[in-house]
Amino acid sequence: MLVRTAPLRALLAALIALLVLAAPAAAHERKLLLGTAVDVEALANDDRYRALLAREFDSVTAENVMKWYAVEPQRGVDEFEDADRLVRFARRHGQSVYGHTLVWHNQLPSWLTEGSFSKPELKRILRRHIFAVAGHFRGKVRAWDVVNEAIDDDGQWRDTIFYRAFGKRYVEMALRWARKADPHAKLFLNDYNIEGLNAKSDAYFALAKDLRRRGVPLDGIGIQGHLSLVYDFPGGVEENLRRFARLGLEPAFTEVDVRIPLPVSDDELAEQADWFGGLYDACRAVPPCKTFTVWGFTDRYSWVPSVFPGEGAATPFDEEYRPKPAWSAIHPPRSGT
Ligand code: G3I
């Protein structure tokens, strides 16, 4: 279409300029899917917990009840009741479900850790597990942490029951089985201490690159985001997200919390908010990154104090469900960036 009059042309040019100028800012300020890990005991017993979860979050991750020890406590006996309850809650509240986790060296059933199995038998056990769990939740979860925490902090393969039996091939086996069991779920590898650029995230980058090159089904990289004010904020977070995005992967923050030495001060709460915001903004700046999940939203039920004595207050709401500064840092709408 030709625009014939000068004022109209000028108006059009101004409009285009406005759009061009506004576009990067809009991309940068896009809303992320906000998720949280869910403690199903609290979900069952605590009204305030339930109300806040229903109102504020777009996505839920089972904190424990989809793990192997919970879903197959006895060999061959599937137990999905707790996890199904969470999935139903999510469905009722228009939330999506992020599956956590199919293959992990922790929270395995004792029949598995204490048994002694030949390699072919362990392979059958692993295959059965992935088909049973991913099959049960087929169409109900949008993604799976297929393998959790496969690599050590120094970038070496973690010595696990699966690595000892199959070497690094177990990751590929698990991804291929998961794809067959639920073809529509996005498949992730998930780990901690891979927020920034370091030996461990380098190892994941090399692994992901190799898997993608060989056509192994892998859609995303789950970056847990368990941080502590005792250390420094990780360096190169946005650059790290970008390199995974360049491989065609979706980076996601999957378990964010920021521990503080107790008792907390206002300055520390402000710094904690900056750290939550730092991860959140890095995700917003890299378009394939769509989700930001916190590992519990209230200090009332956080896993932190029992594992890190003397640290705590790691989530965006305190024990009485009062929002902390961190909540404003990750809770859209936000002004400016
Ligand atoms: O179920 C038993 C219960 O029967 C018993 O009475 C109670 C007494 O301690 O323990 C209960 O088990 C606990 C389980 O959580 C369920 O509440 C375990 O002791 C406890 O160790 C376990 O902790 C979980 C931890 O993973 C295990 O490594 C945390 O809740 C959970 O938040 C944490 O989550 C992990 C992610 O899956 C992976 N990334 C790191 C993250 C934090 O560690």
Residues whose N, C-alpha, C, O or C-beta is under 5 A from the ligand:
A	BS01	G3I	E63 N64 N106 W303
